[in-house]
Amino acid sequence: MDKIKKILIIFILIIVGFFIAYGAINIFSEFDPKSGLTIFPQNKNNDLDLSYSFTDDDDNDDLSNAKEIIYGSNPKISDTDNDSYLDGDEAQNGYDPVAANSKRLTDRTIQNLTIQYFSWVKEKYNINDPVLQDSLIKEYLNIYYPVISVLSDVAEKKLTINRNADNQDMTNYIESLNSIELPQGFLNYQELYEKTLAGKNTNIDGILNELNANADKLYKMSIPEKAIEIHKKYISVIETLKIIFADLKNTRKDPILIKLNIKKGQELAIIAADLEEEKIKILK
């Protein structure tokens, strides 16, 4: 029992540690009281040779470098879609800066979370050039994402279930769980975030590969029948972590998504704590 509890406590600490590191990220690290704009760190992107900033505007089109990346327009061309309107004028008036023929931003089939947030701020507060402001972001997420479904359903048919498991089978199952290790550097989410924001290379793919390998191990384990539901939760936690880390690749394009993922991290911490209680119950 002590060994089992130790395994579960380690798992919980990893998830909680992830959330603490994640929650400690102050995405909006600087605030300019004069312009009211939140400014991202002034790191240079080697590929684009511009700073990811909500104040810098390298092509003088009234759309900041950071917003160019968010909207998908070209930060070096003032009129990306060549329709005679500046990118900034289009975005501030609800038009798509990357689509000609006066298409509205709302016409986009897929809008990232940050663009949706900008549209919401513009409509609710009549702000033509919305900013990333913590109070507004919190309000937006509370309205549209009051409850987050963190765990996805895992089909039982994908699992290898031992419906005649004995005590030794349960011991073997626990040993198999003990072999699952989360990637090294897993808790360095903030460092990965900062590197991604700066346009630097990260090992996100390596972490995702390890998480994929762990998910594969979990799917292939022989699972005692009474551990099915808990095992499905373990798999779902790993699958959610895969999504959260994959989202880092889009940090610059969709910074609001990072804020939403903080709520996911919080939910994961709660779920991980509940898993310990559930595991102990089925072993009695």
C-alpha positions in Angstrom: 0.0 0.0 0.0 2.8 2.4 0.8 4.5 1.8 -2.5 1.2 2.4 -4.3 0.6 5.6 -2.4 4.2 6.8 -3.1 3.6 6.3 -6.9 0.4 8.3 -6.8 1.8 11.1 -4.7 4.7 11.4 -7.2 2.2 11.6 -10.0 0.2 14.3 -8.2 3.2 16.3 -7.4 4.3 16.3 -11.0 0.9 17.6 -12.2 0.6 20.1 -9.4 4.2 21.2 -10.1 3.3 21.6 -13.7 0.4 23.9 -12.8 2.5 25.9 -10.3 5.2 26.5 -12.9 2.5 27.2 -15.6 0.4 29.5 -13.4 3.5 31.4 -12.4 3.9 32.6 -16.0 3.1 36.2 -16.3 2.3 36.3 -20.0 1.7 40.0 -19.9 5.0 40.9 -18.4 5.1 44.6 -19.0 2.4 47.2 -19.0 2.7 50.6 -20.6 0.4 53.0 -18.6 0.5 55.6 -21.3 -0.8 53.6 -24.1 -2.6 51.0 -22.1 -1.0 48.3 -24.1 0.4 45.1 -22.7 3.9 44.6 -24.0 5.5 41.2 -24.6 9.3 40.9 -23.9 11.3 42.5 -26.6 12.9 39.4 -27.9 14.0 39.2 -31.5 12.8 36.5 -33.9 15.7 35.5 -36.1 13.4 34.4 -38.9 11.3 37.6 -39.1 13.9 40.0 -37.6 11.3 41.9 -35.6 10.3 42.1 -32.0 7.1 40.4 -30.7 5.7 43.6 -29.3 2.3 45.1 -29.0 3.8 48.6 -29.4 6.4 48.2 -32.2 5.0 48.5 -35.7 7.7 47.8 -38.2 5.6 48.4 -41.3 3.7 51.4 -39.9 0.3 50.0 -40.7 -1.2 50.7 -37.3 -1.1 47.0 -36.5 1.6 46.0 -34.0 4.1 43.4 -34.8 2.5 41.0 -32.3 -1.0 41.5 -33.7 0.3 40.9 -37.2 1.4 37.4 -36.1 -1.9 36.9 -34.3 -4.0 37.9 -37.3 -1.7 36.1 -39.8 -0.8 39.2 -41.7 2.7 40.1 -42.9 4.5 42.3 -40.4 6.7 43.7 -43.2 3.9 44.7 -45.6 1.5 47.4 -44.6 -1.3 46.0 -46.9 -1.0 42.3 -46.8 -4.0 41.5 -49.0 -3.2 44.3 -51.4 -6.7 45.8 -51.3 -5.5 49.4 -50.7 -6.4 49.4 -47.0 -3.8 49.3 -44.3 -3.8 46.1 -42.2 -4.4 48.1 -39.0 -7.4 50.0 -40.5 -9.0 46.7 -41.6 -8.5 44.9 -38.3 -9.7 47.8 -36.2 -12.9 48.0 -38.3 -13.6 44.3 -38.1 -12.2 43.4 -41.6 -9.8 40.6 -42.3 -6.3 42.0 -43.1 -5.3 38.9 -45.0 -8.4 38.5 -47.2 -9.4 41.0 -49.9 -12.9 41.9 -51.1 -13.9 43.4 -47.8 -14.3 40.1 -45.9 -15.1 40.4 -42.2 -13.0 38.8 -39.5 -16.1 36.9 -38.5 -16.2 35.3 -42.0 -13.1 33.3 -41.1 -14.0 29.6 -40.8 -11.5 29.2 -38.0 -10.5 32.0 -35.6 -7.9 31.5 -32.9 -8.9 32.3 -29.4 -7.0 35.7 -29.3 -8.9 37.0 -32.4 -12.1 35.9 -30.8 -11.1 37.8 -27.7 -10.3 40.9 -29.7 -13.7 40.8 -31.4 -15.4 40.4 -28.0 -13.6 43.4 -26.5 -14.4 45.5 -29.6 -18.1 44.7 -29.5 -18.6 44.9 -25.7 -16.4 47.9 -24.9 -16.4 49.7 -28.3 -12.6 49.6 -28.4 -11.3 49.6 -32.0 -7.8 48.5 -31.1 -8.3 45.9 -28.3 -5.5 45.2 -25.9 -4.5 42.2 -23.9 -5.5 43.1 -20.4 -5.7 40.6 -17.5 -9.0 41.8 -16.2 -10.6 41.6 -19.6 -9.1 38.3 -20.4 -10.4 36.9 -17.1 -13.9 38.2 -17.8 -13.8 36.8 -21.3 -12.7 33.3 -20.2 -15.2 33.3 -17.3 -18.0 34.0 -19.8 -17.1 31.7 -22.6 -15.2 29.0 -20.6 -16.8 28.9 -17.1 -16.3 25.1 -17.0 -13.6 23.3 -18.9 -13.8 19.7 -19.9 -10.3 18.6 -19.4 -10.5 14.8 -19.7 -11.5 13.2 -23.0 -13.3 9.9 -23.1 -11.2 6.9 -23.6 -12.9 4.0 -25.5 -12.8 0.8 -23.4 -12.3 -1.2 -26.6 -8.8 0.3 -26.9 -7.8 -1.1 -23.6 -6.4 -4.6 -22.7 -8.6 -5.7 -19.8 -7.9 -8.6 -17.5 -11.4 -9.5 -16.2 -10.0 -12.4 -14.1 -7.2 -10.5 -12.4 -5.9 -11.7 -9.0 -3.8 -10.0 -6.4 -0.6 -10.7 -8.4 -2.1 -9.2 -11.5 -2.9 -6.1 -9.5 0.7 -6.0 -8.3 2.0 -6.3 -11.8 -0.3 -3.5 -12.9 1.0 -1.2 -10.2 4.6 -2.1 -11.3 3.7 -1.1 -14.8 2.3 2.2 -13.7 5.5 2.8 -11.8 7.5 2.5 -15.0 5.7 5.5 -16.5 7.9 8.5 -16.3 7.1 12.0 -17.5 9.7 13.7 -19.8 12.7 15.3 -18.2 12.3 19.0 -18.1 8.6 18.5 -17.9 8.3 21.2 -15.2 10.1 23.8 -17.2 7.0 24.9 -19.0 7.8 28.5 -18.3 11.2 28.2 -19.9 9.7 26.5 -22.9 7.1 29.3 -23.2 9.6 32.0 -23.0 11.8 30.4 -25.7 8.9 29.9 -27.9 7.8 33.5 -27.5 11.3 34.6 -28.4 11.3 32.5 -31.6 14.0 30.2 -30.3 14.2 26.4 -30.9 12.7 24.3 -28.1 12.4 20.6 -27.5 8.6 20.6 -27.5 8.6 17.8 -30.1 10.8 15.7 -27.9 8.5 16.1 -24.9 5.5 15.3 -27.1 7.2 12.1 -28.3 7.8 11.0 -24.8 4.2 11.8 -23.8 3.1 9.8 -26.8 5.3 6.9 -25.8 3.8 7.0 -22.2 0.3 7.0 -23.6 1.1 4.0 -25.8 2.4 2.1 -22.7 -0.8 2.9 -20.8 -2.9 1.6 -23.7 -0.9 -1.6 -23.8 -1.0 -2.4 -20.1 -3.0 -5.4 -18.8 -5.6 -3.6 -16.7 -7.5 -5.4 -13.9 -11.2 -4.9 -14.4 -11.7 -2.9 -11.2 -9.0 -0.4 -12.4 -10.5 0.4 -15.7 -12.1 3.7 -14.9 -9.0 5.0 -13.1 -6.7 3.8 -15.9 -8.8 5.7 -18.4 -8.3 8.9 -16.3 -4.5 8.3 -16.3 -4.6 8.0 -20.1 -6.8 11.1 -20.4 -4.5 13.2 -18.2 -1.5 12.3 -20.5 -3.6 13.1 -23.6 -4.5 16.5 -22.1 -0.8 17.2 -21.3 0.0 16.4 -24.9 -2.5 19.0 -26.1 -1.2 21.6 -23.6 2.4 21.2 -24.7 1.5 21.1 -28.4 -0.2 24.5 -27.8 3.2 26.0 -27.0 3.9 25.9 -30.7 1.2 28.5 -31.3 2.2 30.8 -28.4 2.9 33.7 -30.6 -0.2 33.2 -32.8 -2.6 32.7 -29.9 -1.4 33.9 -26.5 -4.9 33.8 -25.0 -4.8 30.1 -25.4 -2.0 30.0 -22.8 -4.4 31.7 -20.3 -7.1 29.1 -21.0 -4.6 26.3 -20.5 -3.8 27.6 -17.0 -7.4 26.7 -16.1 -6.8 23.3 -17.7 -3.7 22.9 -15.5 -5.7 23.7 -12.4 -8.3 21.1 -13.3 -5.6 18.5 -13.9 -4.1 19.2 -10.4 -7.5 18.5 -8.9 -8.0 15.3 -11.0 -4.6 14.0 -10.1 -5.4 14.4 -6.4 -8.7 12.6 -6.8 -6.9 9.8 -8.6 -5.0 8.9 -5.5 -8.1 8.6 -3.4 -9.8 6.5 -6.0 -6.8 4.2 -6.4 -6.6 3.5 -2.7 -10.3 2.6 -2.6 -10.1 -0.1 -5.3 -7.2 -1.7 -3.5 -9.1 -2.2 -0.2 
